[in-house]
C-alpha cells in the first residue's frame, strides 16, 4: 500500500468516526417522552347537575340572573356532568380554606397517577434523576415536589424544580426545563408532574368574569416520564422535536387578561377578561412565527411567501380601485404539510375555536380537544395530555407522525412543542379513556343536564325575574323537588 492510498483510507476512517460521533452525540441529546399517565378521580367527585344546583342554592350571594348566566355558560362550554371537583366542594365545604383539603386533593392525584406511571413503565422511584412539579395556584411548605420525594423515597441527589403561577401551559414549560437539564447528563430519566388545585380556589362572589373559572376548571392531572437514554428509544412513545416559548407579559393589558385577585367584596378568585382571546391570538401568532420555520417543509414556506406577496399586491389594488376595505384576502399556511395532528389546550370552546380558525383546522382536527373538554373539563396544565390520550385511544397516532401541542397561560404566555410518534400507539389498559372511548365523539356538545335546568328557568316567565336572592333559593329547591 503506497503512502497516498494509506492517507486516503486514514482520512475516510477519521471522517467516518467523526460522523458517527456527531450522530451519536446528537442522538444522545434527543429527549423522549417515555410514557405518561393522566388521572381520573373517583366517581364520588363528579360535579353532576344535582350537585351543581345545590352549590347555587348554598351560595346566598347569587340571584336568578347569576344562576342563568352560570347555567348558560355551562351549556355553551361543551362541558358534561362527568367532570370532577375536589371533595370539599362535593361535601358542601366550598367556603373552606383548610390546607388539608388542598393537600388531600393533590395527594389523591400524586399517588394514583405516579404509581401507575412507574408500574406501567417498569421503573423505580430511585431511577428518577430529575423531578419537575407544576401546580400554579397552590404552594405548600415543604414543597409539593418534596412531598412526592418523601412518599416515594427518591434519591438524595435528585434535581428538583417546583413551579407555581405558570398557568395552563406549565407542563410545556416543565418539559423545556427537563430538555435543558438532560443536556448536562447522560442517560437521564425525568418526571414531570402537572396539576392544579381546585379546593382552596373556589370563587364565592358575583363577579361574572371571576365565576368563569368555577364553570370551566376541574380536578385532574398528569405524570410524564422523559429520558435522553437512546437505549430506551424503542420503548418511548414520542420524541420531543421542538419546543417554543413566548411570553408577552411586558404588555400591561396582556399581563392583566387572567389574574388572581379580590373582587369588590373581598372574595378571592381568578379574573378572566372578555378580551382574553386577543392576548391569546397575539401570543400564538408570535409563537408560530418562531415555530413555523422549524416544522414546515421548504416548499410550503416558499408557497406561502409567494402567495402572500401576490395577495398583498392584489389587496392594495382592490383598495385603490374599489375602495372596499373588506376585499382583503388572507393567505393561510398549510400546517398539515408538516404536522399530522393538533393537540390544543382544552381551555374552553372559545380557545379551541380561536386556534382552529387561525390554523385552518377542521372538526376532525378539533375533535380531541372538544371531547377532552367535555369529559374532563379544563384541567389546566395537564389538559393537553387528556387530548393526547384521546388521540391515542382512537388509534390516530402512527409511527413517524408529528403532533403539534399548543397551550396558553396567565402572564400572558403561549408555549408550543412538536412531538414525533416513535411507535404505533394504541389504547392502553390504564388509559383514562378506556371505559368510555366508545361513546365518543359526541356531536351535540350542548346536550347536558345543565341545559335542562337552564330551559326550566327560562320557561318560568317574567314573574320570577323579580325574585330576590332568598326567593331564588326556594325556586331552585322547587325545581329539584319536582325533578326527584
PyMOL commands that set and color helices and strands:
alter all, ss='L'
color gray80, all
select helices_A, chain A and resi 3-29+43-45+49-58+64-77+87-90+99-121+125-127+144-152+167-182+199-201+208-216+230-235+252-256+276-295+298-321+325-327+335-337+349-359+363-376+380-393+437-439+449-458+462-466+469-483
alter helices_A, ss='H'
color red, helices_A
select strands_A, chain A and resi 31-38+130-135+159-163+189-195+221-227+238-247+258-262+268-272+341-344+402-409+413-421
alter strands_A, ss='S'
color yellow, strands_A
deselect
rebuild
show_as cartoon
